[in-house]
Amino acid sequence: PSAALTLLCGSAAAVVVWKWLGKRQIQKKMEEARRTRDEGVKKMAKAVQQFREQQVSSVQKDAILSLPLLELTGRLQEGSLSPKTVLYTYVEKALEVTQQTNCLRHFIPECEEQLQEIQRQREKGLLYGIPVSIKDHIGHKGHLSTCGLVQCLGALVQEDSVLVKVLKRQGAIPFAMTNVPQSLFNYDCSNPIFGQTLNPFNHQKSPGGSSGGEGALIAGGGSILGIGSDIGGSIRLPSSFCGLCGLKPTAERLSVWNTHLLNVDVCSRPTPVPCTLGPMARDVDSLALCMKALLCQDMFQLDPTVPPIPFNEEVYSSSAPLRVGYYDTDGYFPLPPCMRRVVWETKGALQAAGHQLVPFSPPRIHYVMTELFLKTFFADGGRAWLDVFTGDIVDPSLKSQVNSCKIPSLGKKLLALILKPLQFLLLLKLKNVATISTCRSVKEMWNHHHQIEAYRTEFIARWRELRLDVVLCPVLGPAFTMGYPGKLLTAISSTMLYNVLNFPAGVVPVSMVTEADEEELKLYQGWCDDPWDRTLKQAVAGAVGLPVAVQCVALPWQEELCLRLMKEVETLSREK
């Protein structure tokens, strides 16, 4: 017995030591990644200092930072501003913004080589001399694509993504990569390696996610144009939280080649709810210019899977009245009073401007959320997602979701069995990944894909019946207090819907949270004053002065029409 006891104690001690060594190894990798980032920051700060000693007054710096993208491109094209001056002005501002918000994952030192390269180009591209920031997982040669995961810290990207190649050919200068939430599957912006990114307007609030680093950097003035990605609202939610314009195009409109998701290339794991890349900026014209620059022959030749459809300037610039469908709630997750208020105000402004407004109701959002969207990502019970955390530290903002996925399948079935009658009797909404049914066979997976296609057909039929051009609807906001996005995964129904449908959708800031909104929030009860409704109320409290946005939507491949509505909304809100 004593020998067995000794063996048992020895084995237990070995396990403890093995776990400790594993954690130590993880800590070393994270420390090394942070050290590399900090050295890059110091290098860029030194380059900025050397440039400052040569020229450029603070007055000129402020003037450059205040220029809208269209004006800045004009000045660069005519030569009244040099790309070098603009680049270092934005690098300096980005250093300041990341010091306050921790929005940068890494500077791209090769931006200085790109600066030389654009001066050798025979023709000035549409984005000549424009510094551009890109989200962490968009491939840039010689840099990591981490997705906030320790297991991604080893391998450097071997080749630029198609999108980065096209940006460079259009004269843009990618200069920074921005922070993301761990695994990208969160609309906060925190990971154990590079930490929490803060909202530049209120450091108690989240910048949104998963393109949260982009949101914070652009809103703070450290970038004039950024590229994010969106699979459930990851461009639109940071745009809403940070008061920016952001566009999620139809998934295949821009190339996603060499963009990583869950530690694999997006292209190698196609899903019925695809990931899409898109621009984020301070105004709608900037998004339109970016799309015009990207939708060029270079994009179509480098990635033949992208339909060769150039940007339609005529549609974007048209002034013909639009027939606009609208709704202020999807019936699934009731949004705070200020988000519904701005939909009605925008509806009134559009009507007064001569557009036709038609009530529209998106069908069966409960079904879309649980059976179509969440089931796409958790078809295997979340096992593929859990795998990416192997040999990693789970970020606190994801722990509740990770723990839900760890419940054995039998436990999940029992939980679903208990909660589903309650949902029917008490009108409670099932908002936990633990209750999502899985696809147990290839046949079930095929049926799931068919259900998504059938829903798209049903939705388009309803759209066509009403003869709509576009739709105006709410987006989740205002910015959540830190830590709350992880508690309310399914609050993203307003944005998620258009990922399932694969419709282009964009966000435009139109107002700010008022004292009256905050007072009205105190009376908010949601649908049934359940724990999720109360949590949402806590998440958005204390937001006076923060941006409030609306969402604009068009049918697939009609990005220009979506941007046209966004521009109209932006113009009317600025006039107001």
Disulfide bonds with the S-S distance in Angstrom:
none
